[in-house]
């Protein structure tokens, strides 16, 4: 029986009733009785060997992490090449002979335009695995960082206790959190995070201890300047919930990197400094992407060359597989393709009992 390839370009698989498995060199099956009914030399049923091949290990988080690290790594490599070329150009312009062909203003314009166009495609090129702060994660998990006017570190650590009511467009009911200046700022941030998490808003502190809010990048338009907060007349007015400003955090590569500097040496040196800082930021992201890729691949590698599937582990893998199949788009294809490749006859018989 011939099975048509499930993916374009994939070889067809042939199932032979006289062989076990689909790979070359599969051992012949016993002539009489199912494999599980064979007897040991003493006449007792042979113990069932652990299943170590067939259905591939399925860890949605790790597999998605590998995909995200790979996509982000490719994008970061291209971005780094563009920044390096622009830095060399500025260095040439600052050199002894700025009129040399490679240091023209028109050439710099082309380099900056290419960089800006590439950066604008970040979300699409990485499938949402790399955010504006150059953090690497799973595809579709990029987040947009922003502030909320009126909720600074100083506001959380001074004044009186206050109950805040937050209203967003996607919340079925208002969300409430109590700010208590007698508690550490970190405790108040945890309260806010727990209160806002049901609608996808997370809260953390940055390096300076200031509150940073974030939402999934794809959902940012639904939150931008559309969060309403009602207080008790201390940090926010009582009565009706009022809209608050939600300025975004500057991206790792600011717009200034893509702007044309003046021809003066001071302006060129300033532009060179911005590009150099961008190169360092991208290099750090490249290192993080590579480290994440190694970590995730090691987690997927079977110990000792084969993964032994216990009933508990099989149930966990099946549950994760089902959850991923319920998702749309790339996640569904990602779940199916690597998992079902190479399913053996032995595994199917075992699962069917």
Order of alpha helices (4+ residues) and beta strands (2+ residues): beta-beta-alpha-alpha-alpha-beta-alpha-beta-beta-alpha-beta-beta-alpha-beta-beta-alpha-alpha-alpha-alpha
